[in-house]
Amino acid sequence: MSLRFVHPLPRRRRGPKGDPPVTTLENRTHALAMTSEAEVGTVREVLLDSGLLGENVRYTFFAPEEPAKDEVLAGGGTDRRFRVVLLDIATGTSWDVVVSTESRSVVSQRQIDPVREGQPPIIDTEFEFIEDVLNSSPEWIAALERRGIDPTTVRAVPLSAGAFTDYPEIPGRRVVRAFGFRQDHEKDHPWAHPIDGMVAYVDLTGRRVDRVVDEAVHEVPATSGNFDDPQLQGAPLDLKPIEITQPEGRSFTVEDGRVRWGNWDLRIGFNEREGLTLHQISFDGRPICYRASVAEMVVPYADPSPVRFWQNYFDCGEYMFARYADSLQLGCDCLGDILYTDAVIADDLGNPRTIQNAICMHEEDYGVLWKHSDMFTGARETRRQRRLVISFFTPIGNYDYGFYWYLYLDGTIELECKATGIVFTSGTPGEYATEIAPGLGAPFHQHLFSARLDMTVDGTANAVEEVEAARVPMGEDNPYGNAFRRKVTRLTRESDAQRDANAATGRVWHIVNTEKTNALGQPVGYALHPLGQPTLLADEASSIHSRATFATKALWVTGYDKDERYPAGDFVNQNPGGAGLPAWVQADRPVDGEDIVVWHTFGLTHFPRPEDWPIMPVDYTGFVLKPSGFFDRNPALNVPASSGGHCHTEGDVHGPGKDRRPEDV
């Protein structure tokens, strides 16, 4: 597909006699308001006027450049600024630019050093020409003909190249590696037919194939991956519809990105790198977290073969995965009384692109919140738990990821990540892959996410305590050996605030305020509960270990710095390693009673199953933040009882539905 440089947006208007430009942007009501189409257009106009945006220049990244926390908390930071990373696709030169929409000016600009810093993300423009480049390569065509494959049936998958010292020609050049998958007809899912044993190295700037590694000829699997074929699906199950209704409407409100529900108050945001972001989360007027997001994710693969050893994808930093976010559909992606919110991003040419229904918000019943039937007083009280769900879903290549933030009535915050879609396939099942269909392999891999939690637990003077169970040896103070105690370790500096999870001791991390206590004299706090699954399994000397060092620890704590946003660094694509968290913590800043950021690594270690083919049922991972001493008592005592007709007393156990069991009521 060819792209033409166009100017669909009008130039800025000037007043009579050369007066300053007339501002046509709508008034923004908050420093963290979501991006508007008008703002995207203004940024593009500024870049055109400055000469930075030319015929061969493309956007590789666009997002709000948020003001510093102290500015926002003081009610300032209203100068709306946006960060743009530009790439000249003809020369490979790139720039990091910040634009103010208020002053309509370039605030800062600098050229990126591709050897030291890495490359900007891979963009749609480059994906679109990759097959033409491959099909013009004699080496690629020869490798396919060696296998008896018609090149017109091959779909190319360009993938981030990583960084390896034994490929000295790559540093400083913009490179991807490409696999081929055979597509037998227009509706055929090519993931079922990997062409294994060969891979192409492609220079994106020169639009040429540098080399084709043709290691071995393997038979292309013939199995079907067409999960959407009714014949493959079989007869549908006899399932009755589930309808969720709220006759009196939803309990939350949203105004200019500000969400209020029960005691909760927060703002939502969206950008193409992190996707959904939550801001200024508070409960009953008390701050908990200033900003929460998934700031990076890496998918390292375990196959060491000559054509696959390099497979490690940073879906946030290398692909800007949220730019592909789905437009969600009622009854399919979300169920109930739904409120959708659109998200505005920029395309490769800097034009605004609105993702309709990008964010879904709704309430869910979540079973019993609290309950007791008392043997002495006869009291019988039950309250229902519910949660506010704020979510988005994005496909990236073969996988689809859903990110669901849950807010509960008792002050709990949860993030649940859902992985589905199609597992990446190979034609060589073996020691490092599962055979998921006849002759079809699925290499072992991990999905590791990094949550950036800019905490403000009742203020900015925060610290982290590691809390875990400790056995007490039998002795004079524990003669029967039944005792165990709580072990608490305060993390005081960045150097000692790099921690692993330990499910055997129930290890959690309490983010506490060092200046405020509850009515019992205990520090107010929130506890981060990890799932405790494996972190990065690659060898410490490996390239991916250097590039994804954030994923080697379940917890990092750093001093707040508004420019420290991404745990693997700003420019992840072909970055040689060491950027982000491992570089920042060299300063060894104090984190005891300071303004801190908590980084949590969590995820899945995936040994694929036959049941994951041809489409993978959702797998889940995430973490929970629970109040621990933040409140003086149960904060959900004031949740009202279920209204009449929904909760029945004895003598009316079955209620209006006579066929229901008592336990269903």
C-alpha positions as CSV (number, residue, x, y, z in Angstrom):
1,M,0.0,0.0,0.0
2,S,1.4,3.4,-0.9
3,L,0.9,6.4,1.3
4,R,0.6,10.0,0.2
5,F,1.5,12.9,2.5
6,V,-1.7,15.0,2.8
7,H,-2.8,18.1,4.8
8,P,-6.4,17.3,5.6
9,L,-6.6,19.7,8.5
10,P,-6.9,23.5,7.9
11,R,-4.0,25.7,8.8
12,R,-4.4,27.8,11.9
13,R,-6.3,31.0,11.4
14,R,-4.8,34.4,11.9
15,G,-6.6,37.5,13.0
16,P,-6.6,40.8,11.1
17,K,-3.3,42.6,10.6
18,G,-1.2,39.6,11.5
19,D,-2.6,39.2,15.0
20,P,-1.7,36.0,16.9
21,P,-3.5,32.8,15.8
22,V,-7.1,32.3,16.9
23,T,-7.4,29.4,19.3
24,T,-10.0,26.9,18.1
25,L,-9.4,24.2,20.7
26,E,-12.2,23.6,23.1
27,N,-11.4,24.7,26.6
28,R,-9.8,21.9,28.6
29,T,-11.1,21.6,32.1
30,H,-8.3,19.6,33.7
31,A,-4.5,19.1,33.1
32,L,-5.1,15.4,32.7
33,A,-8.1,15.5,30.5
34,M,-8.2,13.0,27.6
35,T,-6.8,13.9,24.3
36,S,-9.1,15.6,21.8
37,E,-9.1,15.5,18.0
38,A,-8.5,19.3,18.0
39,E,-5.4,18.9,20.1
40,V,-4.0,16.2,17.7
41,G,-4.7,18.6,14.8
42,T,-3.0,21.5,16.5
43,V,0.2,19.5,17.2
44,R,0.3,18.5,13.6
45,E,0.0,22.1,12.4
46,V,2.8,23.2,14.8
47,L,5.1,20.5,13.4
48,L,4.3,21.4,9.9
49,D,4.9,25.1,10.5
50,S,8.2,24.3,12.3
51,G,9.4,22.2,9.3
52,L,9.8,19.1,11.4
53,L,7.0,17.2,9.6
54,G,7.9,16.6,5.9
55,E,6.9,14.3,3.1
56,N,8.9,11.4,4.4
57,V,8.4,12.0,8.2
58,R,6.0,9.8,10.2
59,Y,4.8,9.7,13.7
60,T,6.0,6.6,15.7
61,F,4.7,7.8,19.0
62,F,2.2,10.4,20.2
63,A,0.9,10.9,23.8
64,P,0.2,13.6,26.3
65,E,3.3,14.9,28.1
66,E,1.8,15.1,31.5
67,P,2.9,17.9,33.9
68,A,4.7,17.1,37.1
69,K,2.7,15.7,39.9
70,D,3.2,18.7,42.2
71,E,1.9,21.1,39.6
72,V,-1.3,19.1,39.1
73,L,-1.9,18.6,42.8
74,A,-1.5,22.4,43.2
75,G,-4.1,23.0,40.6
76,G,-1.7,24.0,37.8
77,G,-0.1,22.2,34.8
78,T,-2.8,23.4,32.5
79,D,-0.5,24.0,29.5
80,R,-1.4,21.0,27.4
81,R,1.7,19.4,26.0
82,F,2.2,16.4,23.8
83,R,5.2,14.3,23.1
84,V,5.8,13.1,19.5
85,V,8.6,10.8,18.2
86,L,9.2,11.4,14.5
87,L,10.9,9.2,12.0
88,D,12.2,10.0,8.5
89,I,11.5,6.8,6.8
90,A,13.9,7.7,3.9
91,T,16.9,8.3,6.1
92,G,16.1,6.6,9.4
93,T,16.7,9.8,11.4
94,S,14.4,10.3,14.3
95,W,13.5,13.1,16.7
96,D,12.0,13.4,20.2
97,V,9.7,16.5,20.2
98,V,7.4,18.1,22.8
99,V,4.7,20.5,21.5
100,S,2.5,23.0,23.5
101,T,-1.0,23.3,22.1
102,E,-1.5,26.4,24.3
103,S,1.4,28.4,22.9
104,R,1.3,26.5,19.6
105,S,5.1,26.0,19.7
106,V,7.8,23.4,19.9
107,V,8.9,23.3,23.5
108,S,11.8,20.9,22.9
109,Q,13.3,18.8,20.2
110,R,16.4,16.5,20.0
111,Q,17.7,13.9,17.6
112,I,17.7,10.3,18.9
113,D,21.0,8.4,18.9
114,P,19.9,4.9,17.5
115,V,23.1,3.2,18.7
116,R,23.0,4.3,22.3
117,E,19.3,4.7,22.8
118,G,17.6,2.4,20.3
119,Q,15.1,2.9,17.6
120,P,11.5,4.4,17.7
121,P,8.7,1.9,17.6
122,I,7.7,-0.1,14.4
123,I,4.8,1.6,12.6
124,D,2.0,0.6,10.3
125,T,3.7,2.2,7.3
126,E,6.6,-0.3,7.7
127,F,4.3,-3.2,8.2
128,E,2.5,-2.4,5.0
129,F,5.5,-2.6,2.7
130,I,7.2,-5.7,4.2
131,E,5.7,-8.3,1.9
132,D,6.7,-6.3,-1.2
133,V,10.3,-6.1,0.1
134,L,10.5,-9.8,0.8
135,N,9.0,-10.7,-2.5
136,S,11.6,-8.6,-4.3
137,S,14.4,-10.6,-2.6
138,P,15.9,-13.5,-4.6
139,E,17.1,-15.2,-1.4
140,W,13.5,-15.2,0.1
141,I,12.0,-16.5,-3.1
142,A,14.7,-19.2,-3.4
143,A,14.1,-20.3,0.2
144,L,10.3,-20.6,-0.5
145,E,10.9,-22.5,-3.8
146,R,13.2,-24.9,-2.0
147,R,10.2,-25.8,0.0
148,G,7.8,-25.9,-3.0
149,I,5.8,-22.9,-1.7
150,D,4.2,-20.4,-4.0
151,P,5.4,-16.9,-2.8
152,T,1.9,-15.4,-3.5
153,T,0.4,-17.7,-0.8
154,V,2.8,-16.4,1.9
155,R,1.9,-13.9,4.6
156,A,4.9,-12.2,6.2
157,V,5.1,-11.3,9.9
158,P,7.7,-8.7,10.6
159,L,8.9,-8.8,14.2
160,S,11.2,-6.7,16.3
161,A,14.8,-7.7,15.9
162,G,16.1,-7.3,19.4
163,A,19.8,-6.4,20.0
164,F,22.7,-8.9,19.8
165,T,26.4,-8.2,19.9
166,D,27.2,-11.0,17.4
167,Y,25.3,-9.1,14.7
168,P,27.6,-6.0,14.4
169,E,25.9,-4.7,11.2
170,I,22.6,-4.1,13.0
171,P,23.3,-1.4,15.7
172,G,22.2,2.0,14.4
173,R,20.2,0.5,11.6
174,R,16.4,0.0,11.6
175,V,15.9,-3.7,11.3
176,V,13.1,-6.3,11.7
177,R,13.1,-10.1,11.2
178,A,10.3,-11.7,9.3
179,F,8.7,-15.2,9.3
180,G,6.5,-16.5,6.6
181,F,3.1,-18.3,7.1
182,R,1.3,-20.0,4.3
183,Q,-2.3,-18.9,3.7
184,D,-4.3,-21.4,1.6
185,H,-7.2,-19.2,0.8
186,E,-8.5,-15.7,1.6
187,K,-10.3,-16.8,4.8
188,D,-7.6,-19.2,6.0
189,H,-5.8,-18.3,9.2
190,P,-2.1,-18.6,8.3
191,W,-1.0,-19.1,11.9
192,A,-1.8,-22.8,11.3
193,H,0.9,-23.0,8.6
194,P,4.2,-21.7,9.8
195,I,7.1,-22.0,7.3
196,D,9.7,-23.0,9.7
197,G,13.5,-23.1,9.4
198,M,13.9,-19.8,7.6
199,V,13.8,-16.1,8.6
200,A,14.6,-12.9,6.8
201,Y,16.5,-9.9,8.2
202,V,15.0,-6.7,6.7
203,D,16.5,-3.2,6.6
204,L,13.4,-1.0,6.9
205,T,15.1,2.2,5.9
206,G,16.7,0.7,2.8
207,R,13.7,-1.5,2.1
208,R,15.8,-4.4,1.4
209,V,16.5,-7.9,2.7
210,D,19.9,-8.1,4.3
211,R,20.0,-11.8,4.7
212,V,17.8,-14.9,4.8
213,V,18.8,-17.6,7.3
214,D,17.7,-20.9,5.7
215,E,18.6,-23.3,8.4
216,A,16.4,-26.4,7.6
217,V,13.4,-27.5,5.6
218,H,10.5,-28.6,7.7
219,E,7.1,-29.7,6.5
220,V,4.5,-27.0,6.7
221,P,1.7,-28.2,9.1
222,A,-1.5,-29.0,7.3
223,T,-3.9,-28.6,10.3
224,S,-6.7,-26.1,10.2
225,G,-6.6,-23.0,12.4
226,N,-9.9,-21.6,11.2
227,F,-11.6,-21.3,14.6
228,D,-14.4,-19.2,13.0
229,D,-15.4,-22.1,10.6
230,P,-18.8,-23.4,11.7
231,Q,-17.8,-26.9,10.6
232,L,-14.7,-26.8,12.9
233,Q,-16.8,-25.3,15.8
234,G,-19.4,-28.1,15.7
235,A,-23.0,-27.8,16.9
236,P,-23.5,-24.9,19.2
237,L,-24.3,-25.6,22.9
238,D,-27.8,-25.1,24.1
239,L,-27.1,-22.1,26.4
240,K,-29.9,-19.7,27.5
241,P,-29.2,-16.0,27.2
242,I,-27.9,-14.0,30.2
243,E,-29.3,-10.5,30.5
244,I,-27.9,-8.1,33.1
245,T,-30.1,-5.1,33.8
246,Q,-30.1,-2.1,36.1
247,P,-33.7,-0.8,35.9
248,E,-32.8,2.4,37.9
249,G,-29.7,3.0,35.9
250,R,-26.0,2.8,36.7
251,S,-24.5,4.1,40.0
252,F,-21.5,5.9,38.5
253,T,-21.1,9.2,36.7
254,V,-18.4,10.3,34.2
255,E,-17.8,14.0,33.4
256,D,-14.8,15.1,31.3
257,G,-12.9,11.9,32.2
258,R,-13.7,12.1,35.9
259,V,-15.3,9.0,37.3
260,R,-17.3,8.9,40.5
261,W,-18.8,5.8,42.0
262,G,-19.8,5.3,45.6
263,N,-16.8,6.5,47.6
264,W,-14.5,6.3,44.6
265,D,-13.2,9.3,42.7
266,L,-10.7,9.1,39.8
267,R,-9.8,10.2,36.3
268,I,-9.3,8.1,33.2
269,G,-6.8,8.6,30.4
270,F,-5.6,6.7,27.3
271,N,-2.5,6.7,25.2
272,E,-1.2,4.4,22.5
273,R,1.7,3.0,24.5
274,E,0.1,2.2,27.9
275,G,-3.5,2.1,26.8
276,L,-5.9,2.9,29.7
277,T,-4.4,4.9,32.5
278,L,-6.0,5.8,35.9
279,H,-5.3,9.1,37.7
280,Q,-5.8,10.6,41.1
281,I,-7.6,7.5,42.5
282,S,-9.1,8.4,45.9
283,F,-11.6,6.9,48.3
284,D,-13.9,9.0,50.4
285,G,-11.7,12.0,49.5
286,R,-8.5,10.4,50.6
287,P,-5.8,9.9,47.9
288,I,-4.4,6.4,47.2
289,C,-2.7,6.4,43.8
290,Y,-1.8,9.4,41.7
291,R,-1.3,7.4,38.5
292,A,-1.7,3.7,37.6
293,S,-0.9,2.0,34.3
294,V,0.7,-1.0,32.6
295,A,3.9,0.7,31.4
296,E,5.5,-2.2,29.6
297,M,5.1,-5.8,28.7
298,V,7.6,-8.3,27.2
299,V,7.0,-11.7,25.7
300,P,10.2,-13.7,25.7
301,Y,10.3,-17.0,23.9
302,A,12.3,-20.1,24.9
303,D,13.2,-21.7,21.6
304,P,17.0,-21.4,21.1
305,S,17.0,-22.5,17.5
306,P,19.0,-20.4,14.9
307,V,15.8,-18.9,13.5
308,R,14.0,-18.2,16.7
309,F,16.5,-17.4,19.5
310,W,15.8,-13.6,19.1
311,Q,12.1,-13.8,19.7
312,N,11.3,-11.3,22.5
313,Y,8.6,-8.7,21.9
314,F,8.0,-5.6,23.9
315,D,4.4,-5.0,22.9
316,C,4.1,-1.6,24.6
317,G,7.5,-0.1,23.7
318,E,8.2,-1.7,20.3
319,Y,4.7,-1.7,18.8
320,M,2.6,0.9,20.8
321,F,0.0,-1.9,21.1
322,A,-2.8,0.3,22.4
323,R,-3.0,2.1,19.0
324,Y,-4.8,-1.1,17.8
325,A,-7.4,-1.1,20.6
326,D,-10.7,-2.7,19.7
327,S,-14.0,-0.8,19.4
328,L,-15.9,-2.8,22.0
329,Q,-19.3,-4.2,21.4
330,L,-22.2,-4.5,23.8
331,G,-23.1,-8.1,24.6
332,C,-19.8,-9.4,23.2
333,D,-17.0,-7.5,25.0
334,C,-19.1,-5.9,27.7
335,L,-22.4,-6.9,29.3
336,G,-24.8,-4.8,31.4
337,D,-25.6,-1.1,31.7
338,I,-22.5,0.1,29.8
339,L,-20.9,3.5,29.3
340,Y,-18.3,3.6,26.5
341,T,-15.6,6.2,26.1
342,D,-13.8,7.0,22.8
343,A,-10.0,7.4,22.7
344,V,-8.2,9.7,20.4
345,I,-4.7,8.9,19.1
346,A,-2.6,10.0,16.1
347,D,-1.9,7.9,13.0
348,D,1.4,7.7,11.2
349,L,0.8,11.0,9.4
350,G,-0.2,12.8,12.5
351,N,-3.9,12.9,11.7
352,P,-6.3,12.3,14.6
353,R,-7.8,8.8,14.8
354,T,-10.7,8.2,17.1
355,I,-11.1,4.6,18.5
356,Q,-14.8,4.4,19.2
357,N,-15.9,2.6,22.3
358,A,-12.2,2.1,23.3
359,I,-13.0,2.1,27.0
360,C,-15.8,0.2,28.7
361,M,-17.2,1.0,32.1
362,H,-19.9,-0.9,34.0
363,E,-20.8,-2.4,37.3
364,E,-20.7,-6.1,38.2
365,D,-22.3,-8.0,41.0
366,Y,-19.4,-9.9,42.8
367,G,-21.1,-12.2,45.2
368,V,-21.2,-11.6,49.0
369,L,-19.4,-8.6,50.4
370,W,-20.0,-9.4,54.1
371,K,-22.4,-11.7,56.0
372,H,-23.1,-13.1,59.4
373,S,-25.8,-15.1,61.1
374,D,-25.3,-14.6,64.9
375,M,-26.0,-17.5,67.3
376,F,-26.5,-15.1,70.3
377,T,-28.4,-12.2,68.9
378,G,-30.2,-13.8,66.0
379,A,-28.9,-11.0,63.7
380,R,-28.8,-12.1,60.1
381,E,-27.1,-9.5,57.8
382,T,-25.8,-9.9,54.2
383,R,-24.5,-7.3,51.8
384,R,-23.7,-7.9,48.2
385,Q,-20.3,-6.9,46.8
386,R,-20.1,-5.2,43.5
387,R,-17.3,-3.7,41.5
388,L,-16.8,-1.0,39.0
389,V,-15.1,-2.3,35.9
390,I,-13.0,-0.1,33.6
391,S,-11.4,-1.9,30.7
392,F,-10.1,-2.0,27.2
393,F,-9.0,-4.8,24.8
394,T,-6.3,-4.7,22.1
395,P,-5.1,-7.2,19.5
396,I,-1.4,-7.3,18.7
397,G,-0.4,-9.8,16.0
398,N,-1.5,-13.2,17.1
399,Y,-2.5,-12.4,20.7
400,D,-5.3,-10.3,22.2
401,Y,-5.0,-8.7,25.6
402,G,-7.7,-7.3,27.8
403,F,-6.9,-5.0,30.8
404,Y,-9.5,-4.8,33.5
405,W,-9.3,-2.4,36.4
406,Y,-11.7,-3.3,39.2
407,L,-12.7,-1.0,42.1
408,Y,-14.5,-2.7,44.9
409,L,-16.9,-1.3,47.6
410,D,-14.5,-2.2,50.4
411,G,-11.6,-0.1,49.0
412,T,-9.9,-2.8,47.1
413,I,-8.2,-2.1,43.7
414,E,-7.5,-5.0,41.3
415,L,-5.9,-5.3,37.9
416,E,-6.7,-8.3,35.8
417,C,-5.0,-8.9,32.5
418,K,-6.6,-11.4,30.1
419,A,-4.6,-13.1,27.4
420,T,-6.4,-14.8,24.5
421,G,-6.1,-15.0,20.7
422,I,-3.8,-17.4,18.9
423,V,-0.6,-18.8,20.2
424,F,2.5,-18.2,18.1
425,T,3.2,-21.3,16.1
426,S,6.2,-23.2,14.7
427,G,6.6,-26.2,12.5
428,T,9.0,-28.0,14.8
429,P,7.5,-29.3,18.0
430,G,10.3,-30.4,20.3
431,E,12.0,-29.8,23.6
432,Y,11.0,-26.1,23.7
433,A,7.5,-26.3,22.3
434,T,4.3,-28.2,22.7
435,E,2.7,-30.1,19.8
436,I,-0.8,-28.5,19.8
437,A,-2.0,-30.1,16.6
438,P,-0.5,-32.7,14.2
439,G,3.0,-31.3,13.3
440,L,2.2,-27.9,14.7
441,G,4.3,-26.5,17.6
442,A,3.8,-23.7,20.0
443,P,7.0,-22.5,21.6
444,F,7.2,-22.0,25.4
445,H,7.1,-18.3,26.4
446,Q,6.2,-15.8,29.1
447,H,3.9,-12.8,29.2
448,L,5.5,-10.4,31.7
449,F,3.8,-7.0,32.5
450,S,5.1,-4.1,34.5
451,A,2.6,-2.0,36.4
452,R,3.7,1.5,37.2
453,L,1.9,2.6,40.5
454,D,2.7,6.2,41.4
455,M,1.4,6.0,45.0
456,T,0.0,8.7,47.1
457,V,-1.4,6.8,50.1
458,D,-3.0,9.7,52.1
459,G,-0.3,11.9,50.7
460,T,3.2,11.8,49.1
461,A,5.2,10.8,52.2
462,N,5.2,7.1,51.5
463,A,7.4,4.0,52.1
464,V,7.2,0.3,51.4
465,E,7.3,-2.5,54.0
466,E,7.8,-6.1,53.1
467,V,5.5,-8.2,55.2
468,E,5.5,-12.0,55.4
469,A,4.8,-14.9,57.7
470,A,7.7,-16.3,59.8
471,R,7.8,-19.5,61.7
472,V,8.7,-19.3,65.4
473,P,10.9,-22.3,66.6
474,M,9.7,-24.4,69.5
475,G,11.2,-23.2,72.7
476,E,10.5,-21.5,76.0
477,D,8.2,-18.9,74.4
478,N,6.6,-21.4,72.0
479,P,6.6,-24.8,73.8
480,Y,4.0,-26.4,71.6
481,G,5.4,-25.1,68.3
482,N,2.2,-23.5,67.1
483,A,3.4,-19.9,66.9
484,F,4.2,-17.8,63.9
485,R,4.7,-14.1,63.6
486,R,4.6,-11.3,61.1
487,K,8.0,-10.2,59.8
488,V,8.2,-6.6,58.6
489,T,11.2,-5.2,56.7
490,R,11.2,-1.5,55.7
491,L,12.7,-0.8,52.3
492,T,14.8,2.4,52.7
493,R,16.7,2.9,49.5
494,E,16.4,2.0,45.8
495,S,19.2,-0.5,46.1
496,D,17.3,-2.7,48.7
497,A,13.9,-2.1,47.1
498,Q,14.3,-4.7,44.4
499,R,12.4,-7.7,45.6
500,D,11.1,-11.2,44.6
501,A,7.7,-12.6,45.5
502,N,7.6,-15.5,47.9
503,A,4.3,-17.4,48.0
504,A,5.7,-19.8,50.6
505,T,5.8,-17.0,53.2
506,G,2.7,-15.1,51.9
507,R,5.0,-12.1,51.1
508,V,3.1,-8.8,50.4
509,W,4.3,-5.2,50.2
510,H,2.6,-2.5,52.2
511,I,2.8,1.0,50.9
512,V,2.4,3.1,54.0
513,N,2.2,6.8,54.8
514,T,5.1,7.7,57.2
515,E,3.4,10.7,58.6
516,K,-0.2,9.5,59.2
517,T,-1.8,6.8,61.4
518,N,-5.2,5.4,61.9
519,A,-7.3,5.5,65.1
520,L,-5.3,2.6,66.4
521,G,-1.9,4.3,65.9
522,Q,-1.0,2.1,62.9
523,P,0.4,3.6,59.7
524,V,-2.3,4.0,57.1
525,G,-1.4,1.8,54.1
526,Y,-2.3,-0.3,51.1
527,A,-1.0,-3.8,50.6
528,L,0.2,-5.0,47.2
529,H,-0.7,-8.7,46.9
530,P,1.3,-10.4,44.1
531,L,0.3,-13.7,42.4
532,G,3.9,-14.9,42.9
533,Q,4.4,-16.5,39.4
534,P,7.9,-16.7,37.8
535,T,9.6,-13.6,36.7
536,L,12.0,-13.6,33.7
537,L,13.5,-17.1,33.2
538,A,16.2,-16.2,30.6
539,D,19.8,-16.5,31.6
540,E,21.4,-13.5,33.4
541,A,24.0,-13.2,30.5
542,S,21.3,-13.1,27.8
543,S,20.4,-10.1,25.7
544,I,16.8,-10.2,26.8
545,H,17.9,-10.1,30.5
546,S,19.7,-6.9,29.8
547,R,16.9,-5.3,27.8
548,A,14.1,-6.4,30.1
549,T,15.8,-6.2,33.5
550,F,12.6,-4.8,35.0
551,A,11.1,-8.3,34.5
552,T,13.7,-10.0,36.7
553,K,12.2,-8.7,40.0
554,A,8.6,-8.7,41.1
555,L,9.0,-5.3,42.9
556,W,11.0,-2.2,42.3
557,V,10.6,1.1,44.3
558,T,12.0,4.3,43.0
559,G,11.9,8.0,43.9
560,Y,9.3,9.9,41.8
561,D,10.6,11.5,38.6
562,K,8.0,12.6,36.1
563,D,10.4,11.6,33.2
564,E,10.8,8.0,34.5
565,R,7.8,6.5,32.8
566,Y,8.8,3.3,31.1
567,P,10.7,0.5,32.9
568,A,12.7,-0.6,29.9
569,G,13.5,2.9,28.8
570,D,11.9,5.3,26.4
571,F,13.2,3.6,23.2
572,V,12.9,-0.1,23.6
573,N,13.2,-1.2,19.9
574,Q,16.8,-2.4,19.3
575,N,17.9,-0.8,22.6
576,P,21.2,-2.5,23.6
577,G,20.0,-2.9,27.2
578,G,20.4,-1.4,30.7
579,A,17.8,1.4,30.1
580,G,14.9,2.2,32.5
581,L,14.8,0.8,36.0
582,P,18.4,-0.6,36.2
583,A,19.7,2.8,35.1
584,W,17.5,4.9,37.4
585,V,18.3,2.9,40.6
586,Q,22.0,3.5,40.2
587,A,21.3,6.8,42.0
588,D,20.2,4.8,45.0
589,R,17.7,7.4,46.1
590,P,16.0,7.2,49.5
591,V,12.5,5.7,49.3
592,D,11.5,5.9,53.0
593,G,9.0,8.7,53.6
594,E,9.4,10.0,50.1
595,D,7.3,10.6,47.0
596,I,7.7,7.1,45.5
597,V,6.7,5.0,42.5
598,V,6.1,1.2,42.9
599,W,6.8,-1.0,39.9
600,H,5.3,-4.5,40.0
601,T,6.2,-7.3,37.5
602,F,3.6,-10.0,37.1
603,G,2.5,-12.4,34.4
604,L,2.2,-15.8,32.9
605,T,4.6,-18.6,32.0
606,H,2.9,-20.3,29.1
607,F,3.5,-23.9,28.3
608,P,0.8,-24.1,25.6
609,R,-1.7,-26.9,25.6
610,P,-3.6,-28.6,22.8
611,E,-6.7,-26.9,24.4
612,D,-5.1,-23.6,23.4
613,W,-5.6,-24.4,19.7
614,P,-7.0,-23.1,17.4
615,I,-7.9,-20.2,19.7
616,M,-6.8,-19.8,23.2
617,P,-9.4,-19.6,26.1
618,V,-8.6,-16.6,28.2
619,D,-5.8,-17.0,30.7
620,Y,-5.6,-14.6,33.7
621,T,-3.0,-12.7,35.6
622,G,-2.8,-9.6,37.7
623,F,-2.5,-8.3,41.2
624,V,-4.6,-6.7,44.1
625,L,-4.1,-3.6,46.2
626,K,-6.0,-4.0,49.5
627,P,-6.4,-1.4,52.2
628,S,-4.3,-2.3,55.3
629,G,-4.8,0.1,58.1
630,F,-6.0,2.7,55.7
631,F,-9.4,2.6,57.4
632,D,-10.3,2.4,61.1
633,R,-12.9,-0.3,60.4
634,N,-14.7,-2.1,57.6
635,P,-15.4,0.8,55.1
636,A,-18.3,-1.1,53.5
637,L,-20.6,-1.1,56.5
638,N,-22.8,1.5,54.8
639,V,-23.5,-0.6,51.7
640,P,-27.3,-0.9,51.7
641,A,-29.1,-4.2,51.9
642,S,-30.5,-5.6,48.7
643,S,-33.8,-4.0,47.8
644,G,-37.1,-5.8,48.2
645,G,-37.7,-8.6,45.7
646,H,-34.0,-9.4,45.5
647,C,-33.3,-10.8,48.9
648,H,-35.8,-13.1,50.6
649,T,-36.3,-14.0,54.2
650,E,-37.3,-17.4,55.5
651,G,-40.7,-18.5,54.5
652,D,-40.0,-17.2,51.0
653,V,-36.8,-19.0,50.3
654,H,-37.4,-19.8,46.7
655,G,-38.8,-16.3,45.8
656,P,-40.5,-15.7,42.5
657,G,-38.5,-18.4,40.7
658,K,-40.0,-21.7,42.1
659,D,-37.3,-23.9,40.4
660,R,-34.4,-22.2,42.1
661,R,-32.4,-23.9,44.9
662,P,-32.2,-22.1,48.3
663,E,-28.5,-21.5,47.8
664,D,-29.2,-19.6,44.6
665,V,-31.0,-16.9,46.5
